[in-house]
Amino acid sequence: MTSNASTADQGSTYKTIAEILVSKFQVEQSAITPESLLSELGLDSLSLMEFVFAVEDAFNLRIPEDKLDPREAGIDLKKLANVIDDFIQSTGK
């Protein structure tokens, strides 16, 4: 079971990711949910990598590919937010 603080942080992380998709990649807000797969957001391979860099910059971190490879099938925004939150928690950023 997660604590309320973790849930709040995850919500904040997800909101930041969603804002990046809307503001920098012109993804329609209505297409963005925690269950949205990265592969279904209309980003080509270059845009997908740019999106990952934008997210990393927003959180001032670099996610190792062994933790998250954006080319991997089945990655949704919730998983991305969880990976970021876990990484922040494990590195103390």
CORHU-V228240 format. One record per backbone hydrogen bond with DSSP energy under -1.0 kcal/mol. CO is the residue of the C=O (numbers start at 0). NH is the residue of the N-H. E is the energy in kcal/mol with one decimal. If there is no record, write none. Layout:
co,nh,e
CO,NH,E
CO,NH,E
//
This chain:
co,nh,e
2,6,-2.2
3,7,-2.7
4,8,-2.7
5,9,-2.8
6,10,-2.3
7,11,-2.1
8,12,-2.8
9,13,-2.9
10,14,-2.4
11,15,-2.2
12,16,-2.3
13,17,-2.8
14,18,-2.5
15,19,-2.1
16,20,-2.1
17,21,-2.2
18,22,-3.0
19,23,-2.4
20,26,-2.2
27,30,-1.9
28,31,-1.6
32,35,-1.9
33,77,-2.6
35,76,-1.7
36,39,-1.7
37,40,-1.4
43,47,-2.7
44,48,-1.8
45,49,-2.5
46,50,-2.6
47,51,-2.2
48,52,-2.4
49,53,-2.4
50,54,-2.6
51,55,-2.8
52,56,-2.7
53,57,-2.2
54,58,-1.7
55,60,-2.3
63,66,-1.9
63,67,-1.6
68,71,-2.5
74,37,-3.1
75,79,-2.2
76,80,-2.6
77,81,-2.5
78,82,-2.8
79,83,-2.3
80,84,-2.8
81,85,-2.9
82,86,-2.6
83,87,-2.8
84,88,-2.5
85,89,-2.5
86,90,-1.9
87,91,-1.4
87,92,-1.2
//
